[in-house]
Amino acid sequence: MGIDKNDYHKASKHLVNGAILTYIAGILLIIAFCSPYWVQSFHDTFSDFKHMGLWEYCFSNFRYPYYQFDKLFTGCHHIFSEEYYVIREWLLPPWLMAVQAFVTMSLLLSFGAQFIMALQLCRWPLNFILKYEWILSAIDFICCATTAIFLFFAVAVFGGSHARRDWLMYPNFNYLSWSYGMAVLSFFFHGFAAIALYREARLSYELRKESWNLIRQMQSNEQHYPGYI
């Protein structure tokens, strides 16, 4: 009698919870990554600076005082656009480039972990998942934990540097906005996901011998019953 695929242990609740938390964290992270509202000016101040994100700045008739020509910067433009070429060094200080790097690496690690977890939840390919699930779960944990660490560095550096007077002028007119909040929430969700995935990795390591036995039984059944699916 063959062993049905339904006889194999399904994804644990730790993996399911970790995956849900990571998917939510990933959505928050990509919103923070793309949206230009990390810092915003108070409406009543009528500031020339309006708002900015990791990759975009928005101004309204802003005149950079250290630029020799009388040029007004208006509208929203990508930080690497031609419009901001002459003031890019001022718009993109080293600490902000570090924040960009941390958030970009976090995004790659988070979605890499999500892809692996999707395979584990679908149990495909079954043999591979049963053989190496504890290794895959360990990779999930490492990715989410590293993402949480990188995001912590990103929000800490940005939160501590956004009011520097050698960056945006009149920093007292500005405040941390909702895109920054999304990054903070993503940090917490990735941290909680890492805890769940750590438990999943330990559980998978304890069940690895049982998984190997199930694989041998399946392979034995396939040899005795070539037509069995």
N, C-alpha and C positions, 0 to 999 in steps of 0.2 A: 504494500500500500504506500503511495507516495505521500510526501509531506507538502501540504499546501503552503503557499507563501504567507497566508494569514496566520500560520503557526509561528512565524518569526516575530520576535518582540518589536513592537512599534517604537516610534520616537518617544522618549521619556517626557514627562511634564516639564523637567528642567530645560530640555532642548526647546520645547514649544514655547515656554515662557521667555527663554532667552531670545528666541527668534522674533517673537512679537515685540519685545522691548527694543531689539536691534532695528527692526523695520520702522518702528515709530521714531526711534532716534535718527535713523537715516533720512526720513522725511524732514524732520526738523533741521537736520544738518544741511541738506541740499537747499532748503529755503534760506537758511542763514548764509550759505555759500553764494547764492545768486542774488538775493535781495539787497538793495542799496540803502538800508536803514540801520546801520550799526551806530552811527552818530547822527543826530538831527538837531537843528536849531529851534529854539523856542519861537513860536509864531509871532508873539508880540514884540520880539526884538527887531524884526524886519532886517535880519542879517543877510548879507550877500551870499553867505554859505547857507545852503538849504539842508542837504543830507548827503550821506556817503555810505558805501559798502566796501567790501573787500576789493571790488573791481570797478567801481563806478563812483563818480562825484557829480553833484548837482549844485550849480551856482546860479545866481541871478544878478547880472551886471557886476560881476566881481572883478576888481582891478588889483592885480598882484603888485604890491608896492616896490618890489625889487626888480621888476622887469622894465627894461629901459624904454620900451615902446608903450604907448597908451592903448592897451588892448583890453577889451571887456570879455570876460568868460561868462557865457550864459547857456543854460540848459544842462542836460545830463549826458555825460560822455564816459565811455570806457577809459579806464586809467591809462591804457596803452594806445589811446587814439591819437591822431595827429593834433587834435585840438589842444591836448594837454602836454604836448611835447616839450614846450618851453618851461613848464612848471612841474614836470614830472618828478624831478629830484626832490622838490619840496613836498609834493603830494605823497610820495612813496619813500618815507624814511626807512632805515634798516629794520627798526622794530616792527613796522607794519609788514615788511616783506617776510619777516619771521612768522608773523601771525598768518599770513597767506600760505606759507609753506606748511605750517602745522595743520591748518584747516584742510588744505588740499590732501595731505597725507592721510588725515583722518577720514576724509571722504573715500579715498581709495581702499583703505583698510576695512572700513565699515561695509562697503558694498561687496568687497571680496568675501568677507565673513557671511554676508547675507546669501551670496551665491552658493557657498558651501552648505549653509544650513538648509537652503531650499532643496538641495540634493538629499540631505539627510532626512528631511521631513517626508520627501516623496519616496524614500528608500530606493533610489535609483542611482547607479546600477546596484542591485541588491547585494551581489557577492562582494563588490568592492566596499560598500557601506558596512556590511557585517564584519569584514576583515579589518577595516581601518577606522571604524567609527570613533574609537577612543583618540586616535591621532587627529582626526578631523575636528573632534570636539575640542581638543587641546589647541588646535590652530584657531578655532572660533574664539576661544577664551583669550588667547594671546592678542588676536586682532582687536577684539573689543576693549580689552584692558589697555592696549597701546593707544587706541583711539581716544579713550577717556583721558589718558595722560596727556596726549597731544592737545586735546581740546581744553584741558585745564590750563596748560601753558598758554594757549591762544587767548582764552578769555581773561586770564590773569594779566598777561602782557598788555593786551588791548585796554582792559579796564584801568590799569595803572598808568597807561601812557596817553590815553585819548585827550587828556586835559593839558598836555605839554604846550608851553607857549611858543616853542620853536616849530610847531606844526600848524594847526588851524588857528587863525587869529581870533581873539576874543573867545577863548574856550569856555568862559563862564556863561556864554550865551547858548551853549550846546549841552546836550544830555545823551546818555546811552539809550538807544531806541530798541524797538522790538526785534530786529534782526539779531542784535547782540543777545537778547533774551532767548531767542531760539537756539543759539549756540550754547548758552548756559544749560538750557533744558536738555539739549542733545548730550552734553557732557554727563549729566546725571543719569539719563536713560542708558547710555552706554556703560556707565559704571554698574548700574543694577543688572544689566544684561551680562556683564562680565562675571558677576557673582553667580548668576544662574548657570552660566556656561561652565564655570569652574566646577560646580556640583555635577553637571552633566559629564564633564571629562572624567571625574573620579568614578562616577557610576559606570561609564562605558569601559573604563580600565578594569573595573571589578568584573564586568560581564564579558570580557574579551574571550575567555576560555569557552564559555557557553556559546558564543557566536561562532568560534572556530568549529565546535562540535556540530552545530547546525549546518555549517557550510559543507562539512564532510558528509553528513547525511544526505544533503541535497545532491552533491556530486555523485554519491553512491546510487541514489535513486535514479539519476539521469542515466547512469551507465546500465542499470538493470531494466529501465523503462525508457528506451530512446524516444518514444513518442509522447512521453509525459511532459506537460508544460506547467 
